[in-house]
Each structure stands twice: as structure tokens, then as C-alpha cells.
Amino acid sequence: MAQRNNHLDVFWVGPDGSVRSHWWDGGGASGAWAAHPSFSITSPSAAATSSAVAAVVQRNNHLDVFWVGSNGAVRSQWWDGGGASGAWAAHGSFDIAPPGSSAPQ
């Protein structure tokens, strides 16, 4: 997924059920994949471990990520590059459809 030119973000579900991310930026050596570690954007058990993950760019420097929780809820988390209040860790993930809305994978 590309939120802007020369930048990539990837998302997946980790073995502990957390939704994880990693990024690459072509602006220099500090943006190389190996220059920084991957990280969790949710707490453990937020996702069914076999859930697919979808990500959407709403506008420049804003990402929305979606997945199915272990209880069948459809869940989301967002990031916005406009300041500290938009950081992944500044807010928790949340249900956009209640438990049982989807069959956990």
C-alpha cells in the first residue's frame, strides 16, 4: 500500500493475534526495510490469527486498516500523520461491526 509516492506500508496478523506493520521509504538509508523493526499497531489477540488484513489510504498521510477479530467482529485501527494524536499508539483499535458479524477465519 502506498500512502504517498516512494513509500510503502505492509500489514499482517502476527502469531499472537496482533496486527503488525512495517514500512519502507525511498527517501534515504533510514527508510530501508532493514533500518528499523516491524511493530504492532494493536494489542495481542486483536485479530483472528488467520484473518486477512485490508488497508486503505483515505487521503495523503492517513491510513485505515481492517481485519476480523477472533470473536467475529470486524475491527479497525487508523494512523494519521498530522500529529501525535494520530499515531498508532495514541488510540486503540475498535469494532466497526459487532462480534459474530463475520466468521473468524
C-alpha positions in Angstrom: 0.0 0.0 0.0 1.3 3.5 -0.8 0.2 6.4 1.2 2.4 8.7 -0.8 5.0 8.5 -3.6 8.1 6.4 -2.8 6.7 5.0 0.5 5.2 1.5 1.3 3.3 0.2 4.3 2.5 -3.5 4.8 0.3 -5.1 7.4 -0.2 -8.7 8.6 -1.5 -10.7 11.6 1.2 -11.9 14.0 1.2 -15.3 15.7 -0.1 -13.6 18.9 -3.1 -12.1 17.1 -1.7 -8.6 17.0 -1.9 -6.7 13.7 1.6 -5.8 12.7 3.2 -3.3 10.3 6.5 -2.4 8.6 7.3 0.4 6.2 9.8 1.4 3.5 10.6 4.9 2.3 12.8 5.7 -0.7 13.9 9.0 0.8 17.2 7.6 2.1 19.0 4.9 4.1 16.9 5.5 7.2 13.8 4.4 5.3 15.2 1.0 4.2 13.3 -2.1 5.4 16.4 -3.2 7.5 16.9 0.2 9.1 14.0 -0.3 11.6 12.0 -3.2 13.0 8.4 -4.1 12.3 5.9 -3.2 15.1 2.4 -3.9 16.4 -0.5 -1.5 15.7 -2.8 -3.4 18.1 -2.6 -5.4 21.2 -2.2 -9.2 21.1 -5.4 -11.1 20.4 -7.0 -8.2 18.4 -7.3 -10.4 15.3 -8.1 -14.0 14.4 -4.6 -15.4 13.6 -5.7 -16.4 10.1 -7.6 -13.2 9.3 -6.9 -11.3 6.1 -5.9 -7.6 6.6 -7.0 -4.8 4.3 -5.6 -1.3 4.3 -6.9 1.9 2.6 -5.5 5.3 2.1 -8.3 7.8 2.6 -6.1 10.8 1.9 -2.4 11.7 1.9 -0.8 10.6 5.3 -3.9 8.8 6.6 -4.3 5.0 6.8 -7.2 2.8 7.8 -6.6 -0.9 8.5 -9.4 -3.6 8.8 -9.4 -7.2 9.9 -11.7 -9.9 11.5 -11.3 -10.4 15.3 -11.2 -13.8 17.0 -14.8 -13.2 18.1 -16.0 -12.4 14.5 -16.1 -8.7 15.0 -14.9 -6.6 12.1 -12.2 -4.3 13.5 -10.2 -1.2 12.5 -7.3 0.9 13.5 -6.1 4.2 11.9 -3.0 6.3 11.6 -2.8 10.0 10.6 0.5 11.8 10.0 -1.0 15.1 11.2 0.5 14.9 14.7 1.0 12.9 17.8 -2.8 12.3 18.3 -2.8 10.4 15.1 -0.1 7.9 16.0 -0.9 4.2 16.1 -0.3 4.1 19.9 -2.4 7.2 20.6 -5.7 5.3 20.4 -6.9 1.7 20.4 -8.4 -0.5 17.7 -12.2 -0.7 17.6 -15.1 -2.7 16.3 -16.9 -1.4 13.2 -19.3 -4.4 13.2 -20.1 -6.4 16.4 -18.9 -9.8 17.4 -20.4 -12.5 15.3 -20.7 -10.3 12.2 -18.1 -12.4 10.4 -16.9 -16.0 10.8 -13.5 -16.0 12.4 -11.0 -17.5 9.9 
